[in-house]
């Protein structure tokens, strides 16, 4: 499945929930499903610093594709990064770097997940994109 | 006090947030504004605006007298003289003004400044900066598990090198009301001057700087039902007289020749440039509001809400209160089990309940308790027991979702 197809699937999934409560519960489920990181991976290098809670993000390359893992001390934030990884993890650096993220805007949580509120949602996306760019440069280099 | 009548004075309390009636428990960050404050600012711009102090025309004179009347009103409210009131943008600027005028002039390498573990960053960072610049040394009053200052340790920190003691009157995170009278009296025995950060005290309890005998007092209008961007530094006249100006420019001069300037008398020496006239006048309306209901009555109402909320929260499994001082203003900081405060805050927001979560600009205090932050509910005159009930129900619902 492409990144775009995954986003469409998530939009469809969230469209089933009318209530904000259910949407949040779904986000929390993404957080619970995310494997998380060992404390040894929660380093300064891997941190995406937010105002209220922290996110740690790691990346490894396997068969030309980037596998991300992440963790957060807040479960809603962990759910949001889990959602982002559901979209981006397992794709080539080229695809990650060049595919636009639109699912977050469309799942009906846009007003609830402004960059500030989502604990630096923008920072998380930037970190994913920057990591992909770095790997792409390495692959091309 | 008829709280339902008071609530009618606050238009924003009729608003809905996320489709729910607003429960505003973030008053320690900023309080909501009564219609009298809003209309005073609006009328000023509609009918009365002109620059102040220099104009000979009617509007300028009117604006000047309104602006200066606020200084008198505020001085009267806190037991000061009007020339002892320096308008600033807020508490933070007031503390920076004090640090960079009194501090710069009076601190020598090896001199000591005392602050406490529970200070807001705005009463820490300026001292970090000025210690670096002057070679002064920062000493910290420790706290106990209840979030009270260790006053015995404080008296041991004092010595003849102590030049400045700068502490919060009331803690923004814990609500602790510090025994500032004792702190001031002890500091004076060693010839040190005391600045109180009164941002969390003035909206909630009675403050009389004369009675406290503090040397400086800083606060912000926006926590006192007034506008943002305006606050003040009170200083004893004899100390302010000796301090150099803060900013240079118009309003603060006596005369200027090409090569030198002489400075205006108090309080204008510290007020360079066109000030925030509209909001200062709005601040006046906020002081009138506080005077109308009386600090004593406000404190009693907020204590009732605080005690009721604490009692109801105590019934929640896994609750942990951060800050259990015997003397508290209307602030409750807490955590539930291992739920992150951010998560609780987000869910409460969806229920229309505004609380503050995080470190509350008191990171060293969070480090002391070894926690990432707290959920903080803080009360104001317009809050009700029914709102506390909604809040408690919200916390329980969030707990169910997040556990």
Interface residues (C-beta under 8 A of the other chain):
Chain A: X20 X21 X24 X25 X28 X51 X52 X53 X73 X74 X75 X76 X77 X112 X117 X119
Chain B: X18 X339 X340 X341 X342 X343 X345 X346 X347 X350 X357 X358 X372 X373 X401 X402
